[in-house]
Amino acid sequence: MSMKPARYAYALFAAALLSACATPHPPLPTVQNVDLNRYYGTWYEIAMLPNSFQSMCVSDTQALYRPDGKNVSVVNQCRTADGTIKQADGIAKQVEGSHGAKLRVSFFRPFYGDYWILELDPDYRWALVGEPGRKYAWILARNTSLDAATLERLLARAAVLGFDRKVFVRTPHTLPRK
């Protein structure tokens, strides 16, 4: 009878050891440097991983970033199913030492979330943004559309980084193309 508790203890130890060794995700690399002055302005959501806080959005999702003292003002908006525009105002703070590639964003202070710039066009025309848990990600562009080759490259990069590319959904835009 004393063998059963020993086996049980061994099984628990092995399971604990395996779970301790398993890391959910490797570290998430960001771009080396982001010139926030160039990043400011309007970005259109091209594709995203679905999330609860954007569940009411059906189209025309965009974000406006502006300087706000040492912080960044964030204004997100989208069109809902009834055609109204929903807006959320927030603030972002640059993570020290990240050279602008990592921001902490809040729409409900004092709660902040990670906003990491993972890929960025040298001319600041498109960006892949996500967070280290790989639950949230967005492909953004300065225009309401992005060419198929660039979108495919960004989805492939997201997959390499550990995001589930099959779950990304395209964001329709009904507003005039910019």
MARNUMI-492876 format. One line per 8 residues: their letters; for each residue x, y negated, z of C-alpha. Coordinates in pm, 1 decimal. Each point is the difference from the previous one (the first is absolute). Layout:
BEGIN
A	X,Y,Z  ...
//
This chain:
BEGIN
MSMKPARY	0.0,0.0,0.0  286.9,-237.8,60.1  86.0,23.1,-372.1  -312.1,-188.5,-109.2  82.3,-321.4,189.7  359.8,17.9,-127.3  -118.6,37.3,-360.8  -248.7,-278.9,50.5
AYALFAAA	268.4,-228.3,145.4  234.7,88.4,-288.1  -272.6,-74.1,-255.3  -73.8,-333.4,164.8  370.1,-87.0,7.1  40.3,93.0,-368.3  -305.7,-204.0,-98.5  123.4,-299.6,199.3
LLSACATP	344.8,29.6,-154.9  -143.7,18.0,-352.5  -230.5,-296.6,54.6  285.3,-202.9,149.0  216.0,74.2,-303.8  -272.9,-84.1,-249.2  -2.3,-365.0,-93.1  -319.7,-121.6,-164.8
HPPLPTVQ	185.7,-220.2,-247.1  356.9,-97.6,-72.3  82.8,-369.1,46.5  -172.2,-219.5,-256.8  243.0,-214.3,-200.8  -90.2,-354.1,-97.4  146.4,-235.0,-255.0  321.4,-169.1,112.1
NVDLNRYY	-124.0,-358.1,-3.7  -321.6,-193.0,-64.5  -0.2,-371.8,-73.0  -326.2,-89.1,174.3  -15.1,-329.5,-190.0  -27.2,205.1,-319.9  -236.9,251.4,161.0  -248.1,-270.1,101.9
GTWYEIAM	-307.4,-40.8,-216.5  -277.8,227.2,-120.6  40.0,374.9,-44.4  -270.4,221.3,-151.9  -54.2,352.1,126.3  49.6,244.5,-287.6  -22.7,324.8,197.8  -12.2,103.1,364.1
LPNSFQSM	-30.4,284.2,243.1  -358.4,-15.2,127.5  -33.7,-127.6,354.8  -280.8,-82.9,239.7  71.1,-371.8,25.0  -52.2,-46.9,-375.4  -291.8,242.1,-33.8  -245.3,-280.4,-81.8
CVSDTQAL	212.2,-115.5,-297.8  -110.8,115.7,-344.1  199.0,-235.6,-226.1  203.1,-317.7,-39.2  227.5,58.6,298.1  276.1,-254.7,36.8  229.8,-153.2,258.2  136.3,-351.9,31.5
YRPDGKNV	324.1,-51.5,191.6  107.5,-350.7,107.8  260.2,-143.6,234.7  -130.7,-78.7,347.6  286.2,-137.3,206.4  226.7,294.2,81.5  -280.4,241.1,-94.1  -192.2,94.5,-312.6
SVVNQCRT	-369.4,-80.2,-41.6  -190.1,291.9,-154.8  -343.1,-33.1,-160.8  -147.0,323.5,-136.0  -320.9,9.8,-195.5  -206.4,245.4,-199.2  -341.5,40.9,-157.8  -250.5,221.5,185.5
ADGTIKQA	-271.1,221.3,-152.6  -259.5,-278.7,27.2  226.6,-237.6,-192.5  106.2,-220.1,288.9  360.6,-87.6,70.0  134.7,126.5,332.8  299.9,-185.0,142.5  242.2,84.0,280.2
DGIAKQVE	251.0,-253.4,132.7  317.0,119.8,165.0  357.4,-78.7,83.8  325.2,181.9,-69.2  329.5,-17.0,182.8  330.2,96.7,-155.9  175.2,289.1,175.1  339.1,-119.6,117.2
GSHGAKLR	287.4,139.0,-205.8  -223.2,124.2,-283.8  87.2,-287.1,-238.3  -371.9,-51.3,-70.4  -65.8,362.3,-101.5  -192.4,85.6,318.4  -289.9,-199.7,135.6  -232.4,54.0,294.5
VSFFRPFY	-350.3,-104.1,-104.1  -299.9,-71.3,220.9  -361.6,-71.3,-80.4  -107.6,78.4,357.8  257.0,-146.6,237.0  167.0,127.9,206.5  2.0,315.8,-218.9  261.4,12.9,-277.2
GDYWILEL	66.5,249.7,-277.0  303.7,69.0,-213.7  20.1,-145.0,-352.0  317.6,120.3,-166.7  101.0,-94.8,-352.4  124.4,325.5,-151.9  50.5,-100.9,-363.4  3.6,-347.8,-147.4
DPDYRWAL	39.0,-116.6,-356.5  308.0,-224.9,-37.7  -233.6,-267.7,-142.0  -257.3,53.5,279.2  -269.0,119.3,-246.7  -92.6,318.1,189.5  63.2,167.5,335.3  -50.8,329.8,179.2
VGEPGRKY	-87.9,-58.0,364.4  -54.2,254.3,276.3  60.0,92.3,361.2  225.6,262.4,159.9  -283.8,239.6,92.0  -95.0,26.8,-370.5  -369.7,-58.1,81.3  -24.6,-331.1,-183.2
AWILARNT	146.0,-114.1,-330.2  -77.2,-249.3,-272.3  122.6,-72.9,-348.8  -24.6,-373.9,-57.1  53.4,-220.8,-302.8  -11.0,-367.5,-87.6  -262.6,82.1,-264.4  -324.2,194.4,28.5
SLDAATLE	150.9,285.2,-202.3  330.0,180.1,-28.6  132.8,187.2,-302.8  -39.8,378.0,16.6  375.0,75.1,-1.0  70.1,-227.7,298.4  -299.5,136.0,192.0  116.7,356.2,-65.2
RLLARAAV	352.5,-85.7,114.3  -132.1,-153.8,323.4  -227.6,298.4,69.5  295.6,233.4,-58.1  213.3,-207.5,236.1  -275.9,11.6,262.0  -4.9,379.8,-28.7  379.0,20.0,42.7
LGFDRKVF	-37.6,-212.8,314.4  -253.5,245.6,145.0  -332.5,-162.7,-92.2  -269.6,220.6,-155.6  -18.5,-142.2,-351.2  -314.8,202.3,-82.3  -193.9,-197.7,261.2  78.7,-345.2,-142.6
VRTPHTLP	-305.8,-163.3,-155.6  -3.2,-274.4,-261.0  -151.3,-334.1,93.9  -233.8,-145.4,-264.0  6.9,-370.8,-71.2  -303.7,-175.5,-141.6  144.8,-349.2,19.8  168.4,-148.1,-306.0
RK	348.1,139.7,-56.5  281.5,-225.4,114.9
//
